Amino acid sequence: MSYIYIWGFLSGVCAVFCEVVFRKYLGVSYIHLLPYIIIPAIGINYGIYKTMSYANHFLEAVIVFSFATATLRLLSATLILHEPLTIQMLVAYGLLVSAQFVRGI
């Protein structure tokens, strides 16, 4: 397994964690959420840096990070936040899956 997938997945986990925290605690001030967001935000930046450094092309790294983030976002929206899936989310995910498939050709 290539390192690009590991770093893309780890940065996607950090990004979705930050999104879930912000959406779960909407009424809370951002100052109170700051200690929970700083470390994952650094993880996002470092993960994207490592994803870009291991990728052969810029577009490859963007597709891997977007695919990991979209997959985790779909899972977190349905399992953690209990939101219904919209057609826009499914179409966007389908486009990312097709981009991942085309990248492998």
N, C-alpha and C positions, 0 to 999 in steps of 0.2 A: 504494500500500500504506500502510495506516495505521500510525502510530507505535506503537499499542497492540500490534500483532503483533510488531514488532521488539523492543520492550522486554520483552514477555512471553516471547519466544523466548530473549533474552539472559539473563534471570533464570532461565529453565528450564535453560539450559546450565550456569550456575553451580551451581544446585541439584543437578543430576545429576552434575556433576563432583565436588562434595563427597561425594555418596553413593558414587560409584565409588571415591574415594580411601579412604573409611572402610571399605568392604566389601572392597576389594582388600588392604588392609594391616590385617587384623583383630588380629594379635598385637602390633602396634606401639603404643606409648603415644601418647595424644592429644597430649602435649606435643611429641613429635617430628613430628607431623602439623600442628601449629599454623601453621607458616609457609606451608604449602600450602593452608590452609583460610581464613585471615584475609581475603585479597583477594577470593576468590570469595564469601565470606559478606557482605562489604560490597557486592559486585556483586548478590547476591540482593536485599538490602534496597533498594538504589537502583533496581534494575530493577522491583521490585514497586511502589515509590513512583511511578516514571514510568508504569508500566502503569495504576495507579489514577488518576493525574492526567490521562491522555489518554482514559480510558474515559468513556463517557456515563453508565454506571450501575456500581455496585459489582459486581453480579452478572456483568456483561460482562467486567470485568477478572479476576474469579475464574475464569471459564470459560476465558478465553484463557490465563492462567498455568497452570491445571490441565491444559489440553489440550497445551500445549507440554511441560510437565514429564512427563506420562504418555507422550507419544510418544517423547521422548528416553529415558525410563526403560525403555520396552520395547526400544528399540534398543540401549541400553547393556547391558541384562540379557542379551540374546541374543548380541550381537557382541563385547562387551568381557569380561563376566563369565562368559559361556558357561553361563548358567542356563537350565533349561527353562521355557517359558511355562506358567503355571498357568491354570486356568479362571477363577480369581478376577481375575487380571490382565487377561484378555481381556474379562471382563464389565465391569470397571471402565472399561476403555478404550472399550468399546462405549457405555457410558452417557455418557462425556464426548464422544464423537463425536456422539451424538444430541443432547446439550445444545448443542453447537456448531451443529448443523443447525437446531435450534429457535430459537436466538438469531438466526439469519439471516432467519427468517420475519417 
